[in-house]
Each structure stands twice: as C-alpha cells, then as structure tokens.
Amino acid sequence: MFFVKKCITYFVIPPGIFIMLFIISGLLSKRRIASITAFVSAFLLYGLSIEPIKDFLVYPLEKQYIASMCIPSLSGKNAYQGDVAKKLTTIDAIVVLGGGVYENGTLKEDSANRMFAGYSTYALTHKTLILSGGSAIGNVRESNIIYTMLSQLNVNKNKIIIENTSRDTLENVHNVMKICKNNGWHRIALITSAYHMPRAVKLFHASSLHVEPVPTDSKLDLHYTVYSFMPKFSSLGNSSKAIREYIALIVLYIMGN
C-alpha cells in the first residue's frame, strides 16, 4: 500500500504530472508529428528527473573531487577526505562562492552547504573567509546572508571579508583576485559545490592564485532503489545544473580559456 501511495504521489506532482500529460497528449493526438513530439518530451523529462540519469550527467563533473569531498563538521576535524586537511595548512585565505539565495533571505541548498564547508575550513585553519557572491537577478546579496549566519556561529567578524558585487563565477574570480592582491595572499582554499568546481578551478587557474579545491555539496546518489526511478523535481533541478555547467565549460573552451 505504501509503495502504491508513493508511486501515485510521484506522478501527480511535478515533474511526474507533466510527464503523464505529455503521454496522454501523445496518445490522443491525431497528428503524427505532435504525437511523436509529446512522447519524446515525456521521455526526456522523465530521464532528466530520475536519479540514475542525473548521476550520469553529474558524475563527470564531480568524479575528480569525490576523494577530497568536504563533509562539514562544527570542529573542522574529520571533515575532509584524502590529504585535503594537510594541504589546507598552507593557505592564506578561504574563498566561499555563493550558490543562490531566496528573496526572503533564506540560503538555497548550494549556498547553505558551501557556507557550512567554509565554517569547517575556518574552524580548522582560522584563516580569513572571503565570501563572494552578490545578486544576479534579485535584490538580496547572498554573501551578506552568509556573513550573518557565520557571525551567529561565532566566527570572528574581523576574519570575514564580504565581496557582494559578483553576479557570476567570472566576476567572483576578478573580485577575489583584487582582494587577495590587496592583502598579499597567494594561496586560497576554494569552496564551492563539487559539480561547479571544474569551471571555478579553470577560471581561478587563469589568475595568479594557487587554488586548493575544497569541494562540497555533492549531488551524486550512486546507490539506487526502485524509488530512484521515480521522477523527482530535485533530480530534474540537479540535471539542469549539470547541463548548465557543460554549456558554460563549452563556452570557456570556445573562448580559449
């Protein structure tokens, strides 16, 4: 009974309901091209909304960072896999890239996970935190929100620098470079979501900074049950993030970066 209830739920809320509507539209359509379009749309939407396909898209972006993933902890101890903790002893500053904020001032999932990874790194190293992230399309500046939350976690306010004008990763890099240059810093711990790390590292490597990647916020499941093949909006969202990263990396390649 529980299984049936869950299955029904998955297909009466987005994206499941839209998949069903596409299928019904395809079955009822009298025009062949419209029917094919509807079925193809249902197939693509279903694929992008299930965990195995989401992982298929995300894994190439995260694979090189799986072994060094940061699992945030309040003390900073045991938060890092591999030899990341040892490498962090040589950094000058910690850079936390924003990952989005709601207009009500609540951090989105990516930003929250990056913030906690930043806190763990600060707890371990006590280096200055550079919070980089403004507002791309809204009015709330994400680095300001992260600053408030870190202050509530008793991070020394004198150890936090707010950079709240960046609207994208490229602007993050330019503005962080200026801050580091003004302070004589050359080695940074770069904290962002694992799927975003390849592009962020690529852009930061074009600068004069030495980057120690501290990936967090993994979107991978890798272990599946029957429910993994049910369409979920979370999987669709993460598939979309992966596709966006591939497009951005292609653009960087075309531009010669």
LINMOZI-V850381 format. One record per pair of residues at least 6 apart in sequence whose C-alpha atoms are under 8 Angstrom apart, sorted by the first residue. I is the first residue (numbers start at 1). J is the second residue. D is the distance in whole Angstrom. If there is no record, write none. Layout:
i=(I/I)
j=(J/J)
d=(D/D)
This chain:
i=(7/10/10/10/10/10/11/11/11/11/14/14/15/15/15/15/15/15/15/16/16/16/18/19/19/19/19/19/20/22/22/22/22/23/23/23/25/25/26/26/26/26/26/26/27/28/29/45/46/47/47/48/48/48/48/48/49/49/49/49/49/49/49/49/49/50/50/50/50/50/50/50/51/51/51/51/51/52/52/52/52/53/54/54/54/54/54/55/55/55/55/57/57/57/58/58/58/58/58/58/59/61/61/61/61/61/61/62/62/62/62/62/65/65/67/67/68/68/68/68/68/68/68/69/69/69/69/69/69/69/70/70/70/70/70/70/70/71/71/71/71/72/72/72/72/72/72/73/73/73/73/74/74/74/75/75/75/76/76/76/76/76/76/77/77/79/84/87/88/88/88/89/90/91/91/91/91/91/91/92/92/92/92/92/92/93/93/93/93/93/93/93/93/94/94/94/94/94/94/94/94/94/94/94/95/95/95/95/95/95/95/95/95/95/96/96/96/96/96/96/96/96/96/96/97/97/97/97/97/97/97/97/97/98/98/98/98/98/98/98/98/98/98/99/99/99/99/99/99/99/99/99/100/100/100/100/100/100/101/101/101/101/101/101/102/102/103/103/103/105/105/105/106/107/107/107/110/110/113/113/113/114/114/114/114/114/115/115/117/117/118/118/119/119/122/122/127/128/128/128/129/129/129/130/130/130/130/130/131/131/131/131/131/131/131/131/132/132/132/132/132/132/132/132/132/133/133/133/133/133/133/133/133/133/133/134/134/134/134/134/134/134/134/134/135/135/135/135/135/135/136/136/136/141/141/142/143/143/143/144/144/147/147/151/163/163/166/166/169/170/173/173/173/177/177/180/186/186/186/187/187/187/187/188/188/188/188/189/189/189/189/190/190/190/190/190/191/191/191/191/192/192/192/192/193/193/193/193/194/194/194/194/194/195/195/195/195/196/197/197/199/199/199/201/201/202/203/204/205/206/219)
j=(230/16/17/230/231/232/17/19/20/231/232/233/45/46/49/231/232/233/236/46/231/232/42/41/42/43/45/46/42/38/39/41/42/38/39/42/35/38/34/35/36/37/38/39/35/35/35/236/231/53/231/54/235/236/239/240/230/231/232/233/234/235/236/237/239/228/229/230/231/232/235/236/221/224/228/229/235/222/224/228/229/239/220/235/236/238/239/219/220/221/222/239/242/243/195/219/220/238/239/242/220/194/195/196/197/198/242/194/195/197/198/218/194/215/81/82/80/81/82/83/84/214/215/80/81/194/214/215/216/218/79/80/81/117/214/215/216/79/80/117/216/79/113/116/117/119/120/79/116/117/120/119/120/123/120/123/124/119/120/121/122/123/124/120/124/120/214/212/125/189/212/125/187/127/186/187/188/189/212/127/128/185/186/187/188/127/128/129/130/185/187/188/189/118/121/122/127/128/129/130/188/189/190/191/118/129/130/131/132/176/188/189/190/191/114/115/118/129/130/131/132/190/191/192/111/114/131/132/133/172/190/191/192/110/111/114/131/132/133/134/142/143/192/108/109/110/111/112/114/133/142/192/107/108/109/110/111/142/107/108/111/140/141/142/108/140/138/139/140/140/142/145/145/142/145/146/193/217/193/216/217/191/192/193/216/217/146/150/191/216/129/191/150/155/128/129/159/159/160/161/159/160/161/160/161/162/163/176/143/146/147/160/161/162/163/164/143/162/163/164/165/166/172/175/176/141/142/143/163/164/165/166/167/168/172/140/141/142/143/163/164/165/166/167/141/142/164/165/166/167/166/167/168/164/165/164/162/163/164/162/164/160/162/157/175/176/172/175/200/203/203/204/207/207/209/186/208/209/210/209/210/211/212/209/210/211/212/211/212/213/214/211/212/213/214/215/213/214/215/216/214/215/216/217/215/216/217/218/215/216/217/218/219/218/219/242/245/245/213/215/245/248/249/211/213/257/257/211/211/257/238)
d=(7/6/8/6/6/7/5/8/7/8/8/6/8/8/7/6/6/6/8/8/6/7/8/8/5/8/7/7/7/5/6/7/5/6/6/6/7/6/7/4/7/8/5/6/7/8/5/8/6/6/8/6/7/5/6/8/8/5/5/6/8/5/4/8/7/6/5/6/5/6/6/7/7/8/5/7/6/7/8/7/7/8/8/6/7/7/5/8/6/7/7/6/6/7/6/7/7/8/7/6/7/7/5/8/8/7/8/5/5/8/8/8/7/6/6/6/6/5/5/7/6/7/7/6/6/8/7/5/6/8/5/5/7/6/6/6/5/5/6/7/7/5/8/6/5/8/6/6/8/8/6/7/6/7/6/6/7/8/4/6/7/5/5/8/7/7/7/7/7/7/7/7/7/8/8/5/5/6/8/7/8/6/7/5/6/5/5/6/7/7/7/5/6/7/7/7/6/6/5/6/6/5/6/7/8/6/5/6/7/8/7/6/5/6/7/7/6/7/6/5/6/6/5/6/8/7/6/5/6/7/8/6/6/8/5/7/7/6/5/8/6/7/8/7/8/5/4/8/8/8/8/8/6/5/8/7/6/6/4/5/7/7/8/6/7/8/7/7/6/7/8/7/8/7/7/8/7/6/8/7/6/6/6/7/6/7/7/8/7/7/7/7/7/8/7/7/7/4/6/7/6/5/6/6/5/6/7/8/5/7/7/7/6/5/6/8/6/7/5/6/8/7/6/8/7/7/6/5/6/5/6/5/7/8/7/8/4/6/6/7/4/5/5/6/5/7/8/7/7/6/8/4/7/6/8/7/6/7/6/7/7/7/7/6/7/8/5/7/7/7/7/6/8/7/7/7/7/5/6/6/5/6/7/7/6/5/6/6/5/6/6/6/6/5/6/8/6/5/6/7/7/6/6/8/6/5/5/7/5/5/6/6/8/7/7/7/8/7/7/7/7/8/6/7/7/8/8/7/7/8/7)
